[in-house]
Structures are given as structure tokens and as C-alpha cells.
């Protein structure tokens, strides 16, 4: 496994922060069932899952591609939704 795979989590962390910012700024933090809140919660659960799988040593070799890809999609989607 590549030693810098944790850098792939940066888009996931950025996606979580964008969704949280969108939840407060755009939706007024009115409902925990809003899409932004649910996606931010999903990002946190994915980060916890990544850390648990890494510690247990059962993380697949290229799992960082999936985690980073989901994070990149969340980041770009969240930024895009601010401007539409």
C-alpha cells in the first residue's frame, strides 16, 4: 500500500466541511434530515470507517481511490450547489 494514501482523505474532509458550511449558510440549519447534513454525516462515518479499517489492517489496497473519489464528488457538488 502506498504510504501517502491518507492524503486521499483530504477531499473527503473538504467535502464534509463544505456540506456543513452549506447546511448552516444556505439551509439555515433547520433540519437534521436535510441533504447537506446527511452527506456531512456520511462523510464522518466514512472517515471513521477508513480509520477503523486501517487500524485493523483490513483496508483494501486501493480503497483510498473510492474514499477520495467520494470526497471529491462531495466537495465539487457542495461548491457547485452554492452557485446555482
C-alpha angles and dihedrals in degrees: 000000000000113000094222096057090113087071086069087069091067093084089049091051091046090049091052091050092048091050092049091048090048090049092056101034104038106024097034093232090272102143137026087212094065117120094243093054093047092049091048089051090049090052091052091049090049091051091050090047091050092051093047093048090048093050092047090047095233098111109127116243097252100030089115088071091061095043092046092045093052089047092050091050091049092049095048093042092050093048091045092052091056090063103043 
